[in-house]
Amino acid sequence: MATYTVQSGDSWERIAGYFGDQRNFYELMLANPSITRLKAGDVLRIPSFSSNPVVPNDVAAAMGMATTGQIKAWQQAYPGVR
């Protein structure tokens, strides 16, 4: 399994983005359960990421991301806009 050494200013999303897709941050967090707060110098295990990651709504909300309900409401309010 590949590893990555956390740099100052890194976030779970940014690190996942380095390896393909920011939405994979949840899989990255699950692969490193002993690390709850990133610090420069931490060494993370990099899992094999899903090609179409799914982020649970509660995790998305906690990370400040849109939930499924919010996305559907936005799509209804602004039909035709993607």
C-alpha positions as CSV (number, residue, x, y, z in Angstrom):
1,M,0.0,0.0,0.0
2,A,1.3,3.4,-0.9
3,T,1.9,6.1,1.8
4,Y,1.9,9.9,1.9
5,T,3.5,12.2,4.4
6,V,1.2,15.0,5.4
7,Q,2.4,18.5,4.6
8,S,1.5,21.8,6.3
9,G,-1.9,23.0,5.1
10,D,-3.0,19.6,3.8
11,S,-6.6,18.4,4.4
12,W,-8.2,15.0,3.8
13,E,-9.9,16.3,0.7
14,R,-6.7,17.8,-0.7
15,I,-4.7,14.7,-0.2
16,A,-7.4,12.5,-1.8
17,G,-7.3,15.0,-4.7
18,Y,-3.6,14.4,-5.1
19,F,-4.5,10.8,-5.8
20,G,-7.4,11.3,-8.1
21,D,-10.6,12.6,-6.6
22,Q,-11.4,14.8,-3.6
23,R,-14.5,12.7,-2.9
24,N,-12.2,9.8,-1.9
25,F,-11.4,11.6,1.4
26,Y,-13.8,9.3,3.3
27,E,-12.0,6.2,2.1
28,L,-8.7,7.8,3.0
29,M,-10.0,8.5,6.5
30,L,-11.2,5.0,6.9
31,A,-7.8,3.6,5.9
32,N,-6.2,5.7,8.7
33,P,-8.5,5.3,11.7
34,S,-5.8,6.2,14.2
35,I,-5.4,9.7,12.8
36,T,-8.2,12.0,13.7
37,R,-6.5,15.3,13.1
38,L,-3.9,15.8,10.4
39,K,-0.5,17.1,11.4
40,A,2.5,17.8,9.2
41,G,4.7,14.7,9.3
42,D,1.9,12.2,9.7
43,V,2.3,9.2,7.4
44,L,-1.0,8.1,5.8
45,R,-1.8,4.8,4.1
46,I,-3.2,5.4,0.7
47,P,-5.9,2.8,-0.2
48,S,-7.0,1.8,-3.6
49,F,-9.7,4.3,-4.3
50,S,-13.2,3.8,-5.8
51,S,-13.6,5.3,-9.3
52,N,-17.0,6.7,-8.2
53,P,-16.8,7.4,-4.5
54,V,-19.9,7.8,-2.4
55,V,-19.8,10.0,0.7
56,P,-22.5,9.2,3.3
57,N,-24.8,12.2,3.9
58,D,-23.8,12.6,7.6
59,V,-20.1,12.7,6.7
60,A,-20.7,15.1,3.8
61,A,-22.6,17.4,6.2
62,A,-19.9,17.3,8.8
63,M,-17.3,18.2,6.2
64,G,-19.3,21.1,4.9
65,M,-20.2,19.3,1.6
66,A,-23.7,19.3,0.0
67,T,-25.9,16.4,1.0
68,T,-28.2,14.5,-1.4
69,G,-31.2,16.4,-0.2
70,Q,-29.5,19.7,-0.7
71,I,-28.4,18.8,-4.2
72,K,-32.0,17.7,-5.1
73,A,-33.4,20.9,-3.7
74,W,-30.9,22.9,-5.8
75,Q,-31.7,21.0,-8.9
76,Q,-35.4,21.6,-8.4
77,A,-34.9,25.3,-7.8
78,Y,-32.6,25.7,-10.8
79,P,-33.8,23.2,-13.5
80,G,-31.6,22.8,-16.5
81,V,-28.5,24.1,-14.6
82,R,-25.8,21.5,-13.9
